[in-house]
Amino acid sequence: MAILLRFFRRFLAYRTSLLLGLLCIPLAQLCDVGITLLVGDALDRAQDASDTEWMTRVLLLMGAYAVGHSVMRFYQRWLIVVVSRRVEVDLKTELFGKLVSLPFAYHDRSRSGDVVSRVTSDVEAVRMVLGPGLMYTLGALVILPISIGYLFTINATLALMMTLPMFTMGLTMKLLSGRLHRQSVAVQESISAISHRAQENFGGIRVVKGYAREDSQADQFEGTSAINRDNQVLLGNARGVTNAAIYGSFDLTFAVILLIGGLAAVDRTLPIGDLFKFIDLTIKVFWPLIAIGWILGMLPRAVASAERVEELLNEENPIAEGHEKIARADVRGALAFEDVSFTYERGTEPALSGVTVRVEAGETLGVVGPTGAGKSTLINLVGRLFEADSGRIHLDGHEVRELAFDALRGTVGYVPQDSFLFSETYEENIRFGADHEMTDAEVDALIERVAMKDEVACFPEGKKTLVGERGVTLSGGQRQRTCIARALARDPRILLLDDCLSAVDTETEKELVGSLRSAGEGRTVIVAAHRLSTVQAADRILVLTRSGEVEAIGSHDELLEREGWYRDTWEQQQRTESLSAAVNDEVGGAA
């Protein structure tokens, strides 16, 4: 229970509402018990009464108790459940903030479906136990001693016999608690697996359909669902035994009352009113016990969920934020890499090794090399999306480790390799990059700058068209150009382009390169590319080897004068481009 108590501390942020709700619980129970005692006494008095005037007073008192009971029950639910919902919102917000603050390394090793499950179903399981569960538990703790204690004053033998089925029920729940916990953990894990598989397939629906793998993916989803079904059945079996113990105890208690109490009523040693009190108070006692049985069934799942949520909350961010602030207007954009090395968490070889290069403010640096040479890694290190294992990176003489994230990343416009777009309108995806409210004219200017004006005009609703999840309704080239526009919307001092022209045709590339050269004036630009024509006009080009080391640095013309990977690759790409152009001309002539 210690882990649930740690989460309960969050409820104390709303202590006033919580305490008022908790105060309503004993008041509601006392009113409820008061009705039973009032009716029981009235039944005894009715046997010997010669008039009915006293019934008016009884009915008025019963009405007062009933109103008090109803009002207190309403407010206990209203206050406690509302507090639990507020805590739920706070916890989900904290988890979301935690997730977006964690580095790429965490998300690379985590399954998105599992993360979503922790933020949704796991938080809900914890809320149910600490919100409504707390309310039902405290209600039971109030009415149990009051009711059973009063019944002992009426008939100790009968009251004692009543507690035996309750003891049996508690023992059964205790014996089943370990099994419930194991099955609850298995259920939560299998729910996460279902969420993950569904999310992957929906996100990659084009790949699934393109490879005609609908049936095989459906079979895999059915297998994952079958595992969840089996886990749910096993958990249901354990809960079924728990429920059987609860309701069996409930029924046995009435058998005891009927046998002992009925005999006592026959020989006149137990008044009919007291027999009614035994029956009604037993019902009032067992309904909270049944609710507790439901809570105990939920408890192992809540503990498992709390462990998963706490594990996420305790996830440490290895990239510590610096405290140094620099005004954006003061940033010139000079970058310096000094003997920088980096190895991925699951990597066996360095992605970068001993990279040293300086990028002057306003300069454009191209970064090229074979696949796996560390081009994207170098770009990600600038904004500390990953942390260099060794070496230093400076921005205008400030070590980036010492800078606050907003000061560092607020100066950067970043275009990732995967060209991610949000499931919003086209223009909202561009506005996302801006730090101010953009006008329609500014959005239109950016659309034209990235050569998307004619294509956006053909969209069903122009720039207000929804682009679909991850921008699925756009082509790869359209997504890349939109991401460039989003980066330029920030008017960044440093523009980081991670192979962002790989999906556009040669003519569009020439147009975009010219546009980017114009957009990059006065900015520091680092552009990683596989197509060397993309970086041809860069002030300098950094060539990385497959092992992440620096092979050469120079301008396009200087690198062509040297033997090495750059010249060989340039000549090969030129031959491929010439051959492609010749084939296109021949096909066009034949047509």
N, C-alpha and C positions, 0 to 999 in steps of 0.2 A: 504493500500500500504506500510505501514511501514515495514512489514515483508519482502516484496520483496526488499525494499531499503537496508535492512540489508544484504541480499544475494548479491545485486549489488555491495556492497563494495569489494567483492571478485574479481570482474572484474578489479578493480583498481590496482591489482597486475600486470596487463598487460596494464598499462595505455598508454604506447607509441603506441602499436598496436591499442588499443581501440580509442585513440584520432585521429589517422590517419584515421581509418575507419569512425569515426563520421564526420571528416572533408570532406570526400568524398561525404557524403550525400547531403549537400547543393550545392556542385559543380555539382553533377549529376543532381539535380533538376533544377538548373539554366540553365544548358545546354539544358535540356528537354524543359523548358519554352521558352528558346531562339529560339528553332526550330519552336515552335508554332507562336511566334511573327514574325519571319522571313517569314514564309509561309503566314501568314495573310497580312503582309505588301506587300508581292509580289503579292498576289491576287488583292489587291487594285491598285497597280501600273500597273498590267497587263491590267486592263480595259482601261487605257488611254495611254499605252506605244505604241510607233511607231517602236521600235526596240527590239532586244532580247539580246543585248550585256550585259546589266545589269544582266541577268539571270546567266551568268557564275560566276559573283561575289557572287550571292545569293547561287548558288549550292556549291561553294567552302566553303562559311561560314557554310552552312548546313552540309557539310561533316565534317568540323572541330567540329561543335557542336555535331554531331553524334558520332564522335570518342571520344571526351571528355566525352560525356554521357556514352558510353559503357565502357570506361576505369574506370571511377569513380564508375559505378555500379558494375563492377567486383571487384574492390578493397574494396568497402564498404562491400560487402558480404564476400569476402575472409578474410578480417581483423576481422570483428565483429563476424562472425560465428566461425572462428578459435579460437578467444578468448573465445567464449562461450563453445567450446569443451574442451579447456584447463581448464576452470573453472569446467566443468563437471567432468573431470578426477580428479582434485584436491579435489572436494567435495566428490566424491565416495571414493577416497583414505582416506580422513578424516573420513568418515562414517565407512569404514571398520576398520580403526585403532581404532575408538571409540568402535565398536562392539566387537572386540577381546580383548579390555582392560576391558570391563565391566565384573563384576563377574558372577558366575553361577546363582546367584539369579535373575538377569535380564533375562537371557536366559530361565530360568525355567518358568517365567511368560509370556514370549513373544512367539508369534506364528512365526515360521520360515518363512512362506509365507508372513506375514505382514512385517517382517524385510527386506526380499528380495525386496518386492514392494517399500519400502522406498528408498532403495539404487538404484533401477533401474528406474521404471516408474515415481516415484515422482521427482527424480532429473531431469529426462528428461523434465517433465512438467515445472519445474522452468527454465531450460535452454532455452526452446523454447520461453518463454515470455521475458526473460531478454536478449536473444541474438537476434534472428530474429525479435522478437516482438519489441524490442527497435529500431531496424533498420527501421522497417516499420512505427513505431510511429513517430520517428524523421523526416522521409521523409514526412509524412503528415503534421507535424507541420511547415515544411519549405515551402512546396508548397501551403498550404492553404492560408496563409496571402499574399504570393506573387501573387497567381493567382486571388483570390477574390479581393484583393486590386487593382490590375490592371484592372479587369473587372468593378469595380466601377468607374474608371476614364473614361471608354468608355460609359457605360450606367448604371447609379446608380439604376434606377427603375428595370431594368432587373436583375441586380446583387442582389438586395435586394430580389426580388421574388425567385431567385435561392436558397437563404439561408433558406427559409421556410421549404422545404423538409428535408434539413440537420438538422434543429432544431428538426423536428418531429422524425427523426431517432435517434438523441442523447437522446431525452426524452424517447423513447421506450426502448433503451438500459439501461438507468438509472432505469426504472421501473422493468426491468427483471433481474437486477444484483443480487438481493437477491435470487431469484429462481435459477439462474445459479449457485450461490455459494453452495446452499444446495444440488442441484443435483450433482454437481461436487464432493463434499465430499462423498456422497453416492456411486458414481461410483468408487472413489478411494478405499473406504472400501470394496466394493464388488469385485474389482479386487484383492485386498489382500486376500480375502477369497478364491477365485478361486486358486490363487497361493499356498496358504497354503494347501488346500485340495488335489491338484495335487501332491505337493511335499510329503505329508504324504503317499499317496497311492503308489507313485512310490518308495519311500524309504522303505515302508513296503509291497512290492508286494508279498513277500513270504507268509506273514500272510494273505493277502487278498485272494490269490489263495488257500492257505492251508485250509481256512475256507469256500471256495467257495462263497465268498462275492462279486464277480466281478459285478453282476447285481445290488446288493443293493448299492455298492459304486458308480456305474455308475449313479444310480438314484439320489443319494445324490449330485453327481457332477452336474447332470443336474439341480437339484433344485438350487444349488448355482449359476450356470450359468444363470438360469432363473431370479434370483434376479438381477444379473448384467445386463441382457438384459433389464429388466424393468427399471432399473435406467438409462441405456444408452438411452432408448427410451424417458424417461421423459426429460433427458438432451438434447436429439436431438430435442424434441419438442420446448424447450426453445431456443435452437440455431436456429431452423427453423424460429421461430417468429423474432428473431434478423436478420437473413438473409433476411427474407421477408421485414422487415423495411428498410434494407440497399438498396436492389435492387428496392423496391418500390419507395424509395426516389430518386434513380438514374433515374428511368423511369419518375417520375413526373417532375424532373428537366428538362429533355429533352422536356417534354410537355410544360413547361413554356417557354423554349427557342423558341420552334417552334411557340407557340401562339404569344408571345410578340415580340420576335426577328424577326420572320417571317413577321409579320405585319409591323414592322419597316423597314425591308429590302424592302418590297413591295413599301412603300411610300418614299423610298430613304433616310430615316432619319438614317438608320444604314447601313454602307458600308458592302459589302459582306465579306471583309476581317475581319472586326470586328465580324461578325456573326460566321465565321470560328473559330475565337479565343474563342468565348463563347463556342462553341461546343467542341473544342479540349481541352481547359483548364478545362471544366467540367469533361471530361473523365479523365484528368490527376489528378483532385482533387478527383474524386470518387474512383478511384482504390486504392489510399492510405486509403480512408475511408473504403472501403471494407476490406482491410487488417487489419485496426484497428478493424472492426467488428469481424474479425476472432480472433484477439488478445483478444478482450473483451470477446468473447466466451470462450477462453482458460484461461482468467485471473482468474475466480473463482476457476477453477481446479488447476491452478498454486498456488494460495493463499492457498488452502487446502493442496496441496502437500508441500508447504513451511512450513506450520504449522507442518505437520507430520515429515518433515526432521529436523526442528529446535527442535522439541520435543526430537528426538533422540540425536541430538548434545548437548542438554542441560541436558541429562540424567546424573545425578551425580553418580560417583563411590564411594560408601561408604567405599571402601577399599583404603585408602590413601597410596601411595607409600612412603616408607622411603628413607632416603638419605645416609645411612651408607653403605659403600662398604667394602667387604672383598674378598681377592684374593682366587680363587678356590683352589689353592695349600695349602692355610692355613686352609681350612675347615677340621675339624676332623670328624664331624658328630654326636656330642653328642647332644641329644634333651632332653628337660625337659618340661613337661606339669604341670602347677601349678594351681590347682583349676579351670580348664577350663570348661566353660559351653557354650552351643549354642542351639538356637531355630530357626528353619526355619521361613522364612518370613510369610508363611501361616500356620505354625504349631501352635498347641494349647498347646503341651507339649514339654519340652526340649528334644532335640536329644542327648545331652550330659549334664551331671550335675555333676559339682565338680570333674572332672577327674584330678588326680595327679599321674604322673608316670615319671620316668627318664629312658632314653635309653642311655647307654654309647656308645661312639664311637666304631664302629665295632661290636656292639651287634645286635642280631636279636630278635625283639619283635613280637610275635604273638598276634593278636587281635581277639577275638572270642566273641560270645554271640548270643542270639536269633535274629531272623529277626527284624530289626528296633531298634537294640540296639545302633546304632551310630558308627559302625565300619568304614564305608566309610566316615562318617563325620569327624572322628578323623584324617584320612589320608588326607582329603582335607584341613584341617586346617593347616597342616604343610607348604604347599606352599601358604597359604593364598588365596586359591580358594574360601573359605568362611572366614569370620572374626569372631573370637570368641567373644561372647557377654561379657564375663568376664573372668578373669584369664589371665595368661601369658604363652607364649610358647617361649622357648629360644633355639637358635642354637649356640653351643659352647659359651654360656654365653651371646650372643647377643639376645636381644628381637627381634623376627621376624618382629614386626611392624616397627622397626627402620631400617630394611635392605631394600636396593633397590631390586626391583623385579628380575632383572637379577642376582644379587648376591645371592639371596635366591633360586630362581627356577633353576638357572644355575647349582646348585649342586645336583639337584634332578632328578632321573629317575622315571617316574610315569607310572604305568600300570592301567588304569581305569577299572571299572567293566564291562562297555559296549563294550570293545574291538573294538574301532572304527578304521577303516582303510580308507585311502584316495583312490580315484579312480585313482590309479597310478600303476606302475609295483610293483611286490612283493619286489624287492630290494630297490626301492625308498621309500617304506614305512619303511624299516629298516633304510635307510640313513637319514630319516627325524629326527631321534633322535640324530644324531651326530652333534657335534659342529665343526667338521673338515671334509675334503673330505676323505671319506673312500675308501680304496682299495678293490678290489674284494676279496682278501684273507681275509680281515677283515669281510666282509659281509658273506662269506662262513663259517668262524669260528663261527659267531653268529648263523647262520642257524643250524649248527651242534650242538651248545650248547643248543638250545631249542628243540632239537629232531625233526627237520623239514627237515633234509637232504634228506631222502628217498622220502618224499612226494613232496618236491620241484622238485626233479629230475623227477617226473612223470608229472609235469605241462607241458602244451603244449610247452611253450617256456622257461621252467626252471624258474629261478629267474627273468627273464624279462617278465613274464606273467602278464597281467593286472588283477587285483584282483576284478574289478567291484566296483560299488558304495558301500561305507561302507564295502568293503570286502565281498560282497554277494556271491561270487563264492567259498569262503572258508567255512569250517565247523566252528562251534563255538570254538572247541579246537584249530584248526589251527589259527584262528584269535587271540586267547589268547596268544598262543606261539609266534606269530609274534609281538604282542605288547610287550612281554617280551624282545624279541630281539631288538626292537626299543629302549626300555628303557636302555638296556645294551650298546647300541651303543654310548651313551653319556659318558660312563665310570663314572657314578655318584658316589658321596660320600655317598648319601642317596638313597636307593632304596625303593620305596613305591609300594606295590603290593596289589591291592584291589580285593580280591577273584578271582585271575587271573587263577586259576586252576580248577574252578568249572565245566568246560565243557570238561575236559580230562578224559580219563579212568584211572583206578587205576594203571596199569602198567606204563603208560606214566607219571602219577603224580609222581611215585617213581623215575623215571629217571630224571624228571624235578626238583624235590626237591633236589636231589643230585647235579644236575648241578647248581641250584641256590645257594646251600650252598657253592659250589666252587666259583661261581661268586660273592657271598656276602662276601668273605673273605676280610677283611680290609675295608668293607663298613658297614654302619648302615642300617639295613633292618627292615622295618615295613611291616608285611604281615597280611592282614585281610582275614579271611576264614570262611566258614561254615563247611567245611570238616576238622575235627580236626587233621587228619593225616598230613595235609599240614603244620601245625605249631608244630607238635610233637617234632621236633628237635630244635626248637627255644630256645635261651638262657633263655628267660622268656616269659610267656604268660599272657596277660591282659584279664580278663573275665569281660565283661560288662553285666549289667542287661537290661531288656527290657526298663527301664526308663532312660538308658544312664549313670548309676552310676557304679562305680567300685565294683565288687563283690569279686574278688580275683586276686592276682598276684603271679606267681610262675612258676617253671619249670613244664614240663609235669608230671614227677613222683610226684612232690610235690602236684600238683592239684588232682592227682588221689587218694592221701591219704586223701583228705578232702571230706566231703559231699558237694554236690552242683551241680550246672548246668553242670560244666565241666565233672565231673565223670559220671553223669547220661547220658549225651549226648555221651560221649566216649563209654560207654558200649552199648548204643543203636546202634551207628554207627558200632561198631564191630560186633554185632549180625546180623545187616543187611548185612554187607559185607560177613560174614561167610555163611549166608543163600544164598546170591547171588552166592558165589563160589560153594556151594554144588549143587545148581540148575544147574549151568553151567557144572559142572562135570558130573551130571546125564544125562543132555542133550547130552553132548559129548560122554558119554559111549553108550547111546542108538543109536547114529548115527553110 
